[in-house]
Amino acid sequence: MNWALTYRCNHSCRYCGVSDNKTVELSTREAISAIDEMRDCGTRKIHFTGGEPLVREDFPLLLDYCRKKGISMSVNSNGALVRQGIKSLRGIDGLSLSLDGPQEIHDAVRGEGSYYEVMEAVKYAKENNVKIRFTTVLSKLNLSSVDFILNKAEELNTVVIFQPAQKFLLETRKINPIAASIAEYRNVISRLIEKKRKNRFIGNSLSGLRHLYHWPSLTRISCANALIICRIEPSGEIYGCADFKDRPSGIKIQETGFKKAFNNLVPLTCNECWCASYTELNCLFSGKPDSIFNLKKLF
């Protein structure tokens, strides 16, 4: 389960337009009811994302309720609110933090002071035994920062997964001004493929990197959307994955119940799977051996 709890965010990253979306979010009661139904239907893992999930005042309560239901959790965050929310994050499977390069590059992408916030988040996570990993969005601003990022991952004994900044701002159809050139992007992915066999801090599998190399060209990949994974939006609308939100499902879990909503999803294939986490899941779904063995690196 990939669950975007909110579109609200305390950052304005240059490749993202999520916070421009306005919607009525699921209430605490509706979210808890959904968790009950998910568990009854066999849900084993929820990855909370956004926006920034830690801006929701009831987020600690939702995490605690998942624990009581025996559902494992991971969280995607920009790091800014980790210090305040660290007690509620104890015991999650992992915390995925954005890292786009050294301070001047990271701050240029995500806002002044954001690099410091990520490093502080790492500090508090480690002090509280919360496992971390980094996610790097490759854009024209940070293609030369890959070695720095890998060295930082090694220094902190964690992994980093790489994915492209897409052609459009996230959650919009506006052109992304910092999308990398295809040739330069593919050169960096080729270098990561070469490094992968000897660098255990690269979190992508070889199969995943080979798929991501083809961005932005349509590239076939077996897809698990609506079969073993799905995505819930802040409004309660459910999709096979976030890439199909331009095809409104018209299904809200608070109106039909989770089970009926999920069973009414129709598996679709777009051949544009550029989110590294989805790519890795789809490589696993395809039964690719290297991605199976690589799984232990990702929480």
C-alpha positions as CSV (number, residue, x, y, z in Angstrom):
1,M,0.0,0.0,0.0
2,N,1.4,3.4,-1.0
3,W,-0.7,5.9,0.9
4,A,-0.4,9.7,0.3
5,L,-1.9,11.0,3.5
6,T,-1.7,14.7,2.4
7,Y,-0.7,17.0,-0.4
8,R,0.5,19.6,2.1
9,C,4.2,20.1,2.4
10,N,6.6,22.4,4.2
11,H,9.0,22.5,1.3
12,S,8.6,23.6,-2.3
13,C,11.0,21.4,-4.3
14,R,11.7,22.5,-7.8
15,Y,10.6,19.3,-9.5
16,C,7.3,18.9,-7.6
17,G,3.9,20.4,-7.8
18,V,2.2,18.3,-5.2
19,S,1.4,21.1,-2.7
20,D,-0.5,22.9,-5.4
21,N,-3.2,20.3,-5.3
22,K,-6.0,21.1,-2.9
23,T,-8.4,18.4,-1.6
24,V,-10.4,17.4,1.5
25,E,-8.3,14.8,3.3
26,L,-9.6,11.6,4.9
27,S,-10.5,12.3,8.5
28,T,-8.7,10.4,11.3
29,R,-11.8,8.2,11.8
30,E,-11.9,7.4,8.1
31,A,-8.2,6.6,8.0
32,I,-8.5,4.3,11.0
33,S,-11.5,2.6,9.5
34,A,-9.5,2.1,6.2
35,I,-6.6,0.5,8.2
36,D,-9.0,-1.9,9.8
37,E,-10.3,-3.0,6.4
38,M,-6.8,-3.2,4.9
39,R,-5.7,-5.5,7.6
40,D,-8.7,-7.7,7.2
41,C,-8.0,-7.9,3.5
42,G,-4.4,-9.0,4.1
43,T,-2.4,-5.8,3.9
44,R,1.1,-6.4,5.3
45,K,2.9,-3.1,4.5
46,I,2.0,0.5,4.2
47,H,4.4,3.1,2.8
48,F,3.2,6.6,4.0
49,T,4.0,9.5,1.7
50,G,2.6,12.8,0.6
51,G,3.2,15.8,0.4
52,E,4.9,15.5,3.7
53,P,3.1,12.9,5.9
54,L,4.5,14.3,9.1
55,V,2.5,17.6,8.7
56,R,-0.7,15.6,9.6
57,E,-1.4,16.1,13.3
58,D,-2.8,12.6,13.6
59,F,0.2,10.9,12.0
60,P,1.6,9.5,15.2
61,L,-1.9,8.1,16.0
62,L,-2.1,6.4,12.6
63,L,1.3,4.9,13.0
64,D,0.5,3.5,16.4
65,Y,-2.8,2.0,15.1
66,C,-0.9,0.2,12.3
67,R,1.4,-1.2,15.0
68,K,-1.5,-2.5,16.9
69,K,-2.9,-4.2,13.8
70,G,0.4,-5.8,13.0
71,I,1.0,-3.8,9.8
72,S,4.6,-2.9,9.0
73,M,5.3,0.7,7.9
74,S,7.8,2.9,6.1
75,V,7.7,6.6,5.7
76,N,8.9,9.0,3.0
77,S,10.0,12.4,4.3
78,N,12.0,15.5,3.5
79,G,13.4,15.4,7.0
80,A,12.3,18.8,8.3
81,L,9.9,17.4,11.0
82,V,11.7,14.2,11.9
83,R,13.1,15.7,15.1
84,Q,9.6,16.6,16.4
85,G,8.1,13.3,15.3
86,I,10.9,10.9,16.2
87,K,9.1,9.1,19.0
88,S,6.3,8.1,16.7
89,L,8.8,6.8,14.1
90,R,10.4,4.3,16.4
91,G,9.8,0.8,15.2
92,I,8.9,1.6,11.6
93,D,10.6,-0.5,8.9
94,G,12.4,2.5,7.6
95,L,12.6,6.2,6.9
96,S,13.2,7.3,3.3
97,L,14.9,10.7,3.2
98,S,15.5,12.9,0.2
99,L,19.1,13.7,-0.6
100,D,20.0,15.5,-3.8
101,G,23.7,16.3,-3.3
102,P,26.0,18.5,-1.2
103,Q,24.5,21.4,0.7
104,E,24.5,24.0,-2.1
105,I,22.9,21.6,-4.6
106,H,20.3,20.1,-2.2
107,D,19.3,23.5,-1.0
108,A,19.0,24.8,-4.6
109,V,16.5,22.0,-5.3
110,R,14.6,21.9,-2.0
111,G,15.1,25.2,-0.3
112,E,17.6,27.0,2.0
113,G,18.4,25.0,5.1
114,S,16.9,21.7,3.8
115,Y,20.3,19.9,3.7
116,Y,20.9,20.7,7.3
117,E,17.4,19.3,8.1
118,V,18.1,16.0,6.4
119,M,21.4,15.6,8.3
120,E,19.6,16.4,11.6
121,A,16.9,13.8,10.6
122,V,19.7,11.2,10.1
123,K,21.1,12.0,13.5
124,Y,17.9,11.7,15.4
125,A,16.9,8.6,13.4
126,K,20.2,6.8,14.2
127,E,19.9,7.8,17.9
128,N,16.5,6.2,18.0
129,N,17.3,3.1,16.0
130,V,15.2,4.1,13.0
131,K,16.6,2.7,9.8
132,I,17.1,5.2,7.0
133,R,17.7,5.2,3.3
134,F,18.2,8.0,0.8
135,T,16.3,8.7,-2.3
136,T,18.0,10.9,-5.0
137,V,16.0,12.5,-7.8
138,L,18.4,12.9,-10.7
139,S,18.0,16.3,-12.3
140,K,20.2,18.6,-14.4
141,L,21.3,20.3,-11.1
142,N,22.8,17.2,-9.5
143,L,24.1,14.7,-12.1
144,S,27.6,15.6,-11.1
145,S,26.9,14.9,-7.4
146,V,26.4,11.2,-7.6
147,D,29.8,10.4,-6.1
148,F,29.2,12.8,-3.2
149,I,25.9,11.1,-2.6
150,L,27.4,7.6,-2.7
151,N,30.2,8.7,-0.4
152,K,27.6,10.2,2.1
153,A,25.7,6.9,2.0
154,E,28.8,5.0,2.8
155,E,29.8,7.4,5.6
156,L,26.3,6.9,7.2
157,N,26.2,3.2,6.4
158,T,22.9,3.3,4.4
159,V,21.8,2.9,0.9
160,V,20.5,5.3,-1.8
161,I,18.1,4.7,-4.6
162,F,18.2,6.9,-7.7
163,Q,15.3,7.9,-10.0
164,P,14.8,10.6,-12.7
165,A,13.2,13.9,-12.3
166,Q,10.3,13.5,-14.7
167,K,9.3,15.5,-17.7
168,F,6.5,17.1,-15.7
169,L,6.3,18.5,-12.2
170,L,5.0,15.8,-9.9
171,E,1.2,15.8,-9.8
172,T,0.9,18.3,-12.6
173,R,1.2,18.6,-16.4
174,K,3.6,21.5,-16.1
175,I,7.0,21.2,-17.7
176,N,9.7,20.3,-15.2
177,P,12.4,23.1,-15.5
178,I,15.2,20.9,-14.0
179,A,14.6,17.7,-15.8
180,A,18.0,16.4,-17.1
181,S,18.9,16.0,-20.7
182,I,18.4,12.4,-21.8
183,A,22.0,11.8,-22.9
184,E,23.5,13.2,-19.6
185,Y,21.0,11.3,-17.5
186,R,21.7,8.0,-19.3
187,N,25.4,8.5,-18.9
188,V,25.0,8.7,-15.1
189,I,22.8,5.6,-15.0
190,S,25.4,3.8,-17.0
191,R,28.0,4.7,-14.5
192,L,25.7,3.5,-11.6
193,I,25.3,0.2,-13.5
194,E,29.1,-0.2,-13.7
195,K,29.5,0.7,-10.0
196,K,26.6,-1.5,-8.8
197,R,28.6,-4.8,-8.6
198,K,31.2,-3.3,-6.3
199,N,29.2,-0.6,-4.4
200,R,26.8,-2.0,-1.8
201,F,25.4,1.4,-1.1
202,I,23.5,1.6,-4.4
203,G,20.0,0.5,-3.4
204,N,18.6,0.0,-6.9
205,S,18.9,-3.5,-8.3
206,L,20.7,-4.0,-11.6
207,S,17.4,-4.8,-13.2
208,G,15.9,-1.7,-11.8
209,L,18.8,0.5,-13.1
210,R,18.6,-1.1,-16.5
211,H,15.0,-0.2,-16.7
212,L,15.4,3.4,-15.4
213,Y,18.2,3.9,-18.0
214,H,15.5,4.1,-20.8
215,W,13.8,7.1,-19.3
216,P,11.8,8.8,-20.8
217,S,11.2,6.3,-23.6
218,L,8.3,3.9,-23.3
219,T,9.9,0.7,-21.9
220,R,8.0,-2.5,-21.2
221,I,8.0,-3.8,-17.6
222,S,5.7,-6.3,-15.9
223,C,3.4,-4.3,-13.6
224,A,1.9,-5.2,-10.2
225,N,-0.5,-2.3,-10.0
226,A,-3.9,-3.2,-8.8
227,L,-2.7,-6.8,-8.2
228,I,-0.5,-6.7,-5.2
229,I,0.0,-3.0,-4.8
230,C,-2.1,0.1,-4.9
231,R,-2.1,3.8,-4.1
232,I,-4.5,5.8,-2.0
233,E,-4.7,9.6,-2.4
234,P,-5.4,12.1,0.5
235,S,-9.1,12.3,-0.7
236,G,-9.5,8.5,-0.4
237,E,-9.5,7.8,-4.1
238,I,-7.7,4.6,-4.9
239,Y,-5.6,3.7,-8.0
240,G,-3.3,1.0,-9.1
241,C,-0.4,3.5,-8.8
242,A,0.1,7.2,-8.9
243,D,0.7,7.3,-12.7
244,F,-2.9,6.5,-13.4
245,K,-4.4,9.5,-11.6
246,D,-5.1,11.2,-15.0
247,R,-7.7,8.4,-15.4
248,P,-10.1,9.1,-12.5
249,S,-11.1,5.9,-10.8
250,G,-14.2,7.5,-9.2
251,I,-13.7,5.1,-6.3
252,K,-13.3,6.4,-2.8
253,I,-12.5,3.9,0.0
254,Q,-14.6,5.9,2.5
255,E,-17.6,5.5,0.3
256,T,-17.4,1.9,-0.9
257,G,-15.1,0.4,1.7
258,F,-11.5,-0.6,1.0
259,K,-12.1,-4.2,-0.2
260,K,-14.7,-3.3,-2.8
261,A,-12.6,-0.3,-4.0
262,F,-9.5,-2.5,-4.4
263,N,-11.4,-5.3,-6.1
264,N,-12.9,-2.8,-8.6
265,L,-9.4,-1.6,-9.7
266,V,-8.5,-2.7,-13.3
267,P,-4.8,-3.5,-13.8
268,L,-3.2,-1.1,-16.3
269,T,0.2,-0.9,-17.9
270,C,1.8,2.4,-19.0
271,N,5.4,1.4,-19.7
272,E,6.5,4.6,-17.9
273,C,7.6,3.2,-14.6
274,W,10.2,5.7,-13.4
275,C,9.6,5.8,-9.7
276,A,12.5,3.6,-8.3
277,S,10.4,2.0,-5.6
278,Y,7.7,0.9,-8.0
279,T,10.3,-0.2,-10.5
280,E,11.9,-2.4,-7.8
281,L,8.5,-3.9,-6.9
282,N,7.7,-4.6,-10.5
283,C,11.1,-6.3,-11.0
284,L,10.3,-8.5,-8.0
285,F,6.9,-9.1,-9.5
286,S,8.7,-10.3,-12.6
287,G,10.7,-12.7,-10.6
288,K,14.1,-11.2,-11.6
289,P,16.7,-12.9,-9.3
290,D,19.0,-9.9,-8.8
291,S,16.1,-7.8,-7.6
292,I,15.0,-10.5,-5.2
293,F,18.5,-10.7,-3.6
294,N,18.7,-6.9,-3.7
295,L,15.5,-6.6,-1.6
296,K,17.3,-6.9,1.8
297,K,18.9,-3.5,1.1
298,L,15.6,-1.8,0.9
299,F,14.4,-1.9,4.5
